Amino acid sequence: MRAIWSFWTKPFRARQHYQWLRPEHYFLSWVLSIQTARKHFAKTALYTDDEGARLLVDGLGLEFDQVSTELNALSKFDEKFWALGKVVTYGAQTEPFVHLDSDVFLWKPLPTRLTSAPLLAQCPDYFVLGASYYRPEVLERSISLSGDIWLPAEWVWYRAASSSQRGESCGIFGGHRLDFIQHYARQALKLLEHPDNARGWSMMDSKTEQNILFEQYLLAACIAYHQHHSNSPYRDIEIKYLFESFDEAFHDVSAERAGYTHLISNSKGNPEIAGDLEARVKREYPDYYDRCLKLVANANGRVPRKSFKATAATSGPLRPRQKKRT
C-alpha cells in the first residue's frame, strides 16, 4: 500500500490558504504530513496539476516516488468543488493506497486491519437529516429547480431506505478494492457533469457546501447500497475505520493513542497549534522550514521573517491532538 496526496491548485488559489493563521502554515503542514507518513509507507505519490508540481516539488522541494499532473484535466470545473481533486485522485489509483489530507499527520503506522481492508477511512460521520451540515435535500432541491435532475442510484436508494444516515470522514481514505473505489469516483463525477444537472449547478450559490455530499455522503451511500443488493459485484464490500465515531476521532486521548492528528476548521487558525507546527518543522526539517518561508515570500513579494517568536506551548512538539469543529 502506498501513501498519496492530491493538490488541485484552482481552489487553492481561490481560497488562499483558507483558515490557516498565516500562509506559510499551509506549506508547513504539507511538509509534516508527508514526512510523518513516509516513515510508514514504502512508496509515496502526489496527484496535482502543473502549477501544483511547480509549487510543491520545484518550489518546496517535497519528494515523492511518483508525481502525476492528471489534475490538469479539472481546469473546466468550478473551483468551489474543492473536493473534486481528491475524488478524481481516488479513481485514478491502480494499486492499493491511502490518501491523506495535507493536514493529517501520522505519528504511528496505521493498524494492519486498515491497511489490509477493502476500504478504509478516518471514521463514520453519522447525522440527522435537517439538523446537520450534511444536507442532501438542499442539493436535490437546488439542482431540480431547472426541471431535470440525475442522481446516482445509490444516492436515491440510500435516501429512501436508510434511517441511519452517515458520511465517511475522509481525512484518510483508500483501500484494496480499487474496482469499487473507481465506480464510486465515476458516480461522483457524473453527478457534477450530467447534462440534466448542469443548469441546476449553474444556478446554485452554495456550491462549496456540496463537497461533503459528493465526496463523503455519496461514498457511504454506495457502500450501503451495494451491501444490500445481492446481485451487485460489490455486494461484499466493507469499510474499516481508524475511529468508530467522529467524536472519538476528535478526542485528544483517542487521537494520541492512535498517533493521528487531523487539523480541521478553526484549529488551523489557533495560534498555539500554529506555533507547535512551526516549531516542529523548524526543529526537525530546517531546510523545508526555510523553503516554506521563501516560497511564501516570493509569492507575496516580501522578505522572509528571520525567526518565529513562540506563543504559549509552542516550544514543544506538535502533539497528536485535534480540535472539534464548530
C-alpha positions in Angstrom: 0.0 0.0 0.0 1.3 3.4 -0.9 0.5 6.9 0.6 -0.8 9.5 -1.8 -1.8 13.2 -1.6 -3.7 15.4 -4.0 -3.3 19.1 -4.7 -5.7 20.9 -7.2 -4.4 24.5 -7.3 -7.6 26.1 -8.7 -9.5 26.0 -5.4 -6.2 26.6 -3.5 -5.8 29.9 -5.4 -9.4 30.9 -4.8 -9.3 30.1 -1.1 -5.8 31.4 -0.5 -4.6 29.3 2.5 -8.2 29.0 3.8 -8.4 29.1 7.6 -4.7 28.9 8.3 -3.2 31.5 10.7 -0.6 32.6 8.1 0.1 31.4 4.5 3.4 29.6 5.5 1.5 27.3 7.9 -0.3 25.8 4.9 3.0 24.7 3.4 4.5 23.7 6.8 1.5 21.3 7.1 2.4 19.7 3.8 5.9 19.1 5.0 4.8 17.5 8.3 2.1 15.4 6.6 4.5 13.9 4.1 7.5 13.5 6.4 5.5 11.7 9.1 3.7 9.4 6.7 6.7 8.4 4.6 8.1 6.7 7.8 5.3 4.2 7.5 4.9 3.7 3.7 7.5 2.4 1.2 6.0 4.4 -1.7 4.5 7.9 -2.0 2.8 9.8 -4.8 1.4 13.2 -5.5 -1.5 13.9 -7.8 -1.7 17.5 -8.9 -1.6 19.9 -11.9 1.3 21.7 -13.5 1.2 24.6 -11.1 0.9 22.3 -8.1 4.1 20.4 -9.2 5.9 23.7 -9.5 4.8 24.8 -6.0 5.3 21.6 -4.0 8.1 19.8 -5.9 10.1 22.5 -7.6 9.5 25.3 -5.1 9.1 23.5 -1.7 11.3 20.5 -2.7 9.0 17.8 -1.5 10.0 14.4 -2.7 7.6 11.7 -4.0 8.2 8.4 -5.8 5.6 9.5 -8.4 4.2 12.9 -9.4 1.2 12.9 -11.7 -0.3 16.0 -13.2 -3.6 14.4 -14.1 -5.5 17.1 -12.3 -4.7 19.4 -15.2 -7.9 17.9 -16.6 -10.0 19.7 -13.9 -9.4 23.2 -15.3 -13.0 23.4 -16.6 -14.6 22.8 -13.2 -15.8 25.4 -10.7 -13.1 25.9 -8.1 -15.8 25.7 -5.4 -15.9 22.0 -5.9 -12.6 21.7 -4.0 -13.0 18.0 -3.1 -13.1 17.0 -6.7 -9.4 16.8 -6.9 -9.5 14.2 -4.1 -12.3 12.2 -5.7 -10.6 12.1 -9.1 -7.3 11.1 -7.5 -9.1 8.2 -5.7 -10.5 7.0 -9.0 -7.1 7.2 -10.7 -5.4 4.6 -8.5 -4.2 1.2 -9.9 -2.7 -0.2 -6.7 -3.8 -0.2 -3.0 -3.4 3.2 -1.4 -4.3 5.5 1.4 -5.0 9.1 0.5 -4.1 11.6 3.2 -5.3 15.2 3.5 -2.3 17.6 3.8 -3.4 18.5 7.3 -3.2 14.9 8.6 -0.1 13.7 10.4 0.6 10.0 11.1 2.8 9.7 14.2 2.3 6.0 14.2 1.7 3.5 11.4 -1.9 2.7 10.6 -3.0 -0.7 12.0 -3.0 -3.7 9.8 -6.8 -4.0 10.0 -6.9 -0.8 8.0 -4.0 -1.3 5.6 -5.4 -4.7 4.6 -9.0 -3.6 4.3 -11.1 -3.4 1.2 -11.9 0.2 2.2 -10.5 2.4 5.0 -11.5 5.8 6.3 -10.9 8.0 9.2 -14.4 7.5 10.8 -18.1 7.2 10.1 -19.9 10.6 10.4 -23.5 9.9 11.5 -26.0 12.7 11.2 -29.7 13.5 11.5 -31.4 14.9 8.3 -32.4 18.5 8.8 -30.0 19.0 11.7 -26.6 18.7 10.2 -24.1 20.2 7.8 -24.9 17.2 5.6 -27.9 18.5 3.6 -28.6 16.1 0.7 -32.2 17.5 0.4 -30.8 21.0 -0.3 -28.6 19.6 -3.2 -31.6 17.8 -4.6 -33.9 20.8 -4.4 -31.3 23.2 -5.8 -30.5 21.1 -8.8 -34.1 20.2 -9.6 -35.0 23.9 -9.9 -34.0 23.6 -13.5 -36.7 20.9 -14.0 -34.3 17.9 -14.6 -32.1 16.0 -12.2 -29.9 13.0 -12.3 -28.8 11.3 -9.1 -26.8 8.1 -8.7 -29.0 5.0 -8.0 -27.0 4.6 -4.7 -28.0 8.1 -3.6 -31.7 7.6 -4.4 -31.8 4.2 -2.6 -29.9 5.4 0.5 -32.1 8.5 0.9 -35.2 6.3 0.9 -34.0 3.1 2.6 -31.7 4.1 5.4 -33.0 5.6 8.6 -29.4 5.9 9.9 -27.6 8.4 7.6 -23.9 8.9 7.5 -21.0 10.2 5.5 -17.5 8.7 5.5 -15.0 11.1 7.0 -12.1 11.1 4.6 -9.1 12.7 6.4 -7.7 9.4 5.3 -9.3 7.2 2.7 -8.3 4.3 0.5 -8.1 0.5 0.4 -7.6 -2.5 -1.8 -11.0 -2.6 -3.7 -10.0 -0.4 -6.5 -12.9 -1.5 -8.7 -15.4 -0.2 -6.1 -13.4 3.0 -5.5 -13.3 3.7 -9.2 -17.1 3.1 -9.5 -17.8 5.5 -6.7 -15.5 8.1 -8.2 -17.2 7.8 -11.5 -20.6 8.3 -9.9 -19.4 11.4 -8.1 -18.0 12.9 -11.3 -21.2 12.1 -13.2 -23.3 13.9 -10.5 -21.3 17.0 -11.3 -21.1 16.6 -15.1 -24.5 15.1 -16.1 -26.4 17.3 -18.6 -29.6 17.1 -16.6 -27.9 18.8 -13.6 -25.9 21.4 -15.5 -28.4 24.3 -15.2 -29.2 23.5 -11.6 -25.5 23.6 -10.7 -25.0 26.9 -12.6 -27.9 28.5 -10.6 -26.6 27.2 -7.2 -25.0 29.8 -4.9 -23.7 27.4 -2.2 -21.6 25.0 -4.2 -18.9 24.8 -1.5 -21.3 23.2 0.9 -21.9 20.3 -1.6 -18.4 19.0 -1.4 -19.1 16.9 1.7 -22.0 15.3 -0.2 -20.4 14.2 -3.4 -17.3 13.0 -1.6 -18.3 11.7 1.8 -22.1 11.2 1.7 -22.1 9.5 -1.7 -19.4 7.2 -0.6 -21.5 6.0 2.3 -24.5 5.6 0.0 -22.5 3.5 -2.4 -21.3 1.2 0.3 -24.7 0.7 1.9 -26.5 0.3 -1.5 -24.2 -2.5 -2.8 -24.1 -4.3 0.6 -27.9 -4.6 0.3 -28.0 -5.7 -3.3 -27.1 -9.4 -3.7 -26.6 -9.1 -7.5 -24.1 -6.3 -7.2 -20.4 -7.1 -8.0 -19.6 -5.0 -4.9 -22.1 -6.8 -2.5 -19.2 -8.0 -0.2 -17.7 -4.5 0.1 -16.8 -3.4 3.7 -15.1 -0.5 5.3 -12.8 -0.3 8.3 -12.3 2.9 10.4 -9.4 4.2 12.4 -12.0 5.6 14.8 -15.6 4.4 15.4 -17.1 7.9 15.6 -16.4 11.5 14.8 -16.3 12.3 18.5 -13.7 9.6 19.1 -11.6 10.8 16.2 -11.5 14.3 17.6 -10.9 13.3 21.2 -7.4 14.1 22.4 -6.9 10.8 24.3 -8.0 8.5 21.4 -6.2 10.6 18.8 -3.0 10.4 20.8 -3.4 6.7 21.3 -3.8 6.2 17.6 -0.9 8.5 16.8 -3.1 10.6 14.5 -3.7 14.3 14.1 -6.2 15.9 11.7 -6.3 19.7 11.9 -9.7 20.9 10.7 -11.8 24.0 10.8 -10.7 26.7 13.3 -7.8 24.6 14.7 -5.8 25.8 11.7 -6.1 29.4 12.9 -5.3 28.5 16.6 -2.0 30.4 17.5 -0.9 27.6 19.9 -1.3 24.9 17.3 0.3 27.0 14.6 3.2 27.7 16.9 3.6 24.0 17.6 3.5 23.2 13.8 6.1 25.9 13.0 8.4 25.0 15.9 8.4 21.3 15.0 9.1 21.7 11.3 11.8 24.3 12.1 13.5 21.9 14.5 13.1 18.6 12.6 13.1 19.8 9.0 15.0 23.1 8.9 15.7 23.0 5.2 12.0 22.6 4.4 11.2 25.3 7.0 13.4 27.8 5.2 11.9 26.8 1.8 8.4 27.4 3.1 9.2 30.9 4.2 11.0 31.7 0.9 8.1 30.2 -1.1 5.6 32.5 0.6 7.9 35.5 0.5 8.4 35.1 -3.2 4.7 34.8 -3.8 4.0 37.9 -1.7 7.0 40.0 -2.8 8.3 40.4 0.7 11.4 39.5 2.7 11.1 36.2 4.8 10.9 36.5 8.6 14.2 35.7 10.3 12.6 33.9 13.3 9.4 33.0 15.0 8.5 34.3 18.4 6.7 31.5 20.1 3.5 31.9 21.9 2.4 29.7 24.8 3.2 26.0 24.5 5.0 26.3 21.2 8.4 25.2 22.3 7.3 21.5 22.5 6.4 19.2 19.6 3.2 19.4 17.7 1.2 17.0 19.8 -1.2 14.4 18.3 -4.3 16.3 19.2 -7.3 17.6 17.4 -9.9 20.3 17.8 -13.6 19.9 17.4 -15.4 21.7 14.6 -17.8 24.4 15.4 
